[in-house]
Structure formats: C-alpha cells, structure tokens
Amino acid sequence: MSGSSTRSRDLALTATFAAFIAVLGLVPAFSPFGFAVPITLQSLGIMLVGAVLGPRHGASAVLFFLFLVALGLPLLAGGRGGLGVFTGPSAGYLVGFPISAAVIGYLIYRHSAPYNLPYALAAIIFGGIVVLYLIGVPVTAWRADISLRAAIVGSGVFIVGDLIKAVLAAIIAGAVHRADPRLLPRRRG
C-alpha cells in the first residue's frame, strides 16, 4: 500500500472508531446507587479502539472523539457534551480514555501478529480497567468531594461490567484482526 493510501486508510479508521465510540453513547447510561459516574458502553469502545488500531491511532481516535465532546456535541452517554464534562466527577475517566487506548494498543501491537486472545484480554484488562481506574477513581474522589476510599468502593460496582466489556472487546478485536491481518504488525525474525 502506498504512503498516501495508508494515511487515508488510517484517517478513515480513526474517524470511524471515533464515530463508533459516539454511537455507543446513544445507549442510555445509568448511575447505580446514585454514584457520580455513570455506567456506559463507551468504555467498550475505548477498549476496542486500542485493541484494533494500536497505540497511536487508537489514542488519536479517542482524542478526536473528546475534541468533538469539548466542542459541545452531545456525544457522551446521556447526551452530555461541552467543556463542563471535563470538570465533573467523570473527568478522570475522560482524560484516561486516550491513555487507556494507547496502553492497550501498545501492549497488543508490541506482541505482534498473530492475535493472541488470552494475551489481548490481559492487555485490555490492564489498560482498560487498571490504568483507567488509576486515573478515574482519584479524580472522581476529588471532583465529587468524597474520600478516596468511598470512590474506590463506589467504583467496585463497575468491575463486573468492565470485565464483561473486556472479554467482548478481546473477542471482537480478534475477529477484526482475523478479517484484516494487516492491522497488526508482523513479528520480526
């Protein structure tokens, strides 16, 4: 593939996955037990974008999505958008989204082709849950004016759902990589 067509493909994939994350925001969010951060499907999109596009393009797709949110487009679950969402209790998760996608992408792309489901699942759990929670939970505590302990306990309601999303993301990413093996770099040597 020529450099121009590769760049065009990368741009199209970045825009498509940003739109995919936005579409997942159409599924209504809910806040269990009145917790300040809603449960959404958009974290599934973050996991998938990193696993499919890799660190650079995955993070770019998420940053493009967040740029559109910052402009005021109501793309977050519940029809939220605008700069105000970056100051609320879920701000840490939003900031963590591109980092999470980059970590997932880095780990999966570092392993190279062929796609390895157990390894990918571990990478998605680490980047999409551990890394995201390390950023999101402390910011939730700060912005919701609750103790870090309360934020950690409150975030526990998300674990099972996020593990299910991680499994789905690993399976779907595997299907995508089988359909287009050119997405993953080949091992050298």
Sequence and secondary structure as in RCSB ss.txt:
>XXXX:A:sequence
MSGSSTRSRDLALTATFAAFIAVLGLVPAFSPFGFAVPITLQSLGIMLVGAVLGPRHGASAVLFFLFLVALGLPL
LAGGRGGLGVFTGPSAGYLVGFPISAAVIGYLIYRHSAPYNLPYALAAIIFGGIVVLYLIGVPVTAWRADISLRA
AIVGSGVFIVGDLIKAVLAAIIAGAVHRADPRLLPRRRG
>XXXX:A:secstr
  HHHHHHHHHHHHHHHHHHHHHHTTS  B GGG SS B SHHHHHHHHHHHHHHHHHHHHHHHHHHHHHTT   
BTTTB SGGGGSSTTHHHHHHHHHHHHHHHHHHHHH SS  HHHHHHHHHIIIIIIHHHHHHHHHHHHHT  HHH
HHHHHGGGHHHHHHHHHHHHHHHHHHHHH GGGS     
